[in-house]
Structure formats: structure tokens, C-alpha cells
Amino acid sequence: MFTDNTDNKLIIFLNSAGVAIAYAMLGISLWLSTEVPLATKGFWAMAVLLLTLSLVNVVKYRFDHRSSEDRIRKIEEARNERLLEDALLDAKQDL
């Protein structure tokens, strides 16, 4: 269990570093491109930021959906286990 947490932190760190590098490279390219008007640069920057927000939301909702499915599965497993225990106890009492 401990290795999964460390692996997740490493993956999150690498992804965050990749996003930061991509933003830095985009900022440098927008800053240095003199042939592109300022309005176009602004539209590009807004598009990248909105795309990032959308991707964060998609990941969040997928994570929430998966966690709710896991919670429902655990509840069903606990209910089934309880039913089996009750059935076994009833069978023992009948003997």
C-alpha cells in the first residue's frame, strides 16, 4: 500500500512538471512571436487555460464516479457477507 502512494506522488509530480514546462514553453513562444498580433496571442492563451480547466474537471468527475462505484461495491460486498453469516448462523442453530 505504501508503494502505491509513493508511485502516485511521483506520477503526479511528473505530470505537474510536464504541465509547467508546457505552459512555460507556450508563454515563451507567445512572447517571442512578433508576427502574431496580441489579440491572437490572447485567444491562444485563453484556449489553453480553458482546455486545462476542462481536463481537470473531466479527471475529477471520472475519479468521483470511480470512487462512488467502489463505495457501492463495498457496501454490496458487506451486505452479501452479512447475509451469508446470518444464513450460516441459522443453519447452525437448526442443527
Buried (B, 14 or more C-beta within 10 A) or exposed (E): EEEEEEEEEEEEEEEEEEEEEEBEEEEEEBEEEEEEEEEEBEEBBEEBEEEEEEEEEEEEEEEEEEEEEEEEEEEEEEEEEEEEEEEEEEEEEEE
